[in-house]
Amino acid sequence: VQLQASGGGLVQAGGSLRLSCAASGLNFKITTMNWYRQVPGKERRLVASITSDGSTNYTDSVKGRFTISRDWPSRTTYLQMNTLKPEDTAVYYCNTWYRGDNWGQGTLVTVSS
């Protein structure tokens, strides 16, 4: 299983970014896809999830600002992040449980105030 995350960068507070996670080596149709984030010195925390049938779940701090989605033909999971805040600054990781715990390499999001 390979998960390739991209789309991070530097953005001003109030701005937007879209993260992408391209998956291979798994049955994308049946897996739940997750986005986590981690700040240095703190534990990695779940940000958003999307199940195989499209049900979504978000941590409270991003509800109404972030949207997770998935596209079957391209096997890509997206995280649209709007109204970004400095506290959203973190390394973002895509993740899925498929024959084990699988992680992408992380993409850095920096939100300046």
C-alpha positions in Angstrom: 0.0 0.0 0.0 1.3 3.5 -0.9 -0.3 6.8 0.1 1.2 9.9 -1.5 0.1 13.2 0.1 0.5 16.5 -1.5 -0.9 20.1 -1.5 0.6 21.6 1.6 2.2 25.0 1.7 2.2 28.4 3.3 -1.0 30.4 3.4 -2.3 33.4 5.3 -5.0 33.1 7.9 -8.4 33.0 6.3 -7.0 31.3 3.2 -7.6 27.9 1.7 -5.6 24.8 0.7 -6.6 21.5 -0.8 -4.6 18.4 0.2 -4.6 15.3 -1.9 -3.8 11.7 -1.1 -3.2 9.3 -4.0 -3.6 5.7 -3.0 -2.3 2.5 -4.6 -2.0 -1.1 -3.7 -5.3 -1.4 -1.9 -9.0 -1.9 -2.6 -10.0 1.8 -2.5 -13.7 1.1 -2.7 -13.9 -0.6 0.7 -11.5 1.4 2.8 -12.1 4.3 5.2 -9.7 7.1 4.5 -8.4 9.4 7.2 -6.5 12.7 7.5 -4.5 13.2 10.6 -2.3 16.1 11.7 0.7 16.5 14.0 2.3 19.5 15.6 5.9 19.0 16.8 6.0 17.7 20.3 2.4 16.6 20.3 0.6 13.4 19.3 -0.9 12.8 15.9 -4.6 13.6 15.9 -7.4 12.6 13.6 -8.8 15.5 11.6 -11.4 13.9 9.3 -12.5 10.5 8.0 -14.6 9.3 5.0 -16.0 5.8 4.8 -16.4 3.7 1.7 -20.1 4.9 1.4 -19.1 8.5 1.7 -20.0 9.1 5.4 -17.8 11.8 6.9 -16.6 12.7 10.4 -14.6 15.7 11.6 -12.9 16.8 14.7 -14.8 19.7 16.3 -12.1 22.3 15.6 -12.5 21.9 11.8 -16.2 21.4 11.4 -17.6 23.8 8.9 -14.2 24.7 7.5 -12.8 21.5 6.2 -14.3 19.0 3.8 -13.1 15.5 3.1 -14.0 13.8 -0.1 -12.9 10.9 -2.2 -12.7 10.0 -5.9 -12.8 6.4 -6.9 -11.4 6.5 -10.5 -8.3 8.4 -9.4 -8.2 6.7 -5.9 -7.6 10.0 -4.4 -8.8 11.5 -1.1 -9.0 15.2 -0.7 -9.1 17.6 2.3 -10.4 21.0 1.3 -9.4 23.4 4.0 -11.0 26.8 4.1 -10.8 29.7 6.6 -7.5 28.4 7.8 -6.2 29.5 11.2 -2.7 29.6 12.6 -3.6 26.7 14.9 -4.2 24.6 11.8 -0.4 24.7 11.2 0.8 21.1 11.3 2.1 18.2 9.2 -0.9 16.5 7.6 -0.9 12.7 7.0 -3.3 10.5 5.1 -4.0 7.2 6.6 -6.0 4.0 6.0 -6.3 0.6 7.7 -5.9 -2.0 4.9 -4.0 -5.2 5.9 -2.3 -3.0 8.4 -1.9 0.6 9.4 -0.8 2.6 6.4 0.5 6.2 6.4 1.5 8.7 3.7 4.7 10.7 4.1 3.0 13.9 5.4 2.6 17.3 3.9 3.3 20.5 5.8 0.7 23.2 6.2 1.7 26.5 7.6 -0.8 29.2 8.3 0.6 32.7 9.0 -1.3 35.2 11.1 
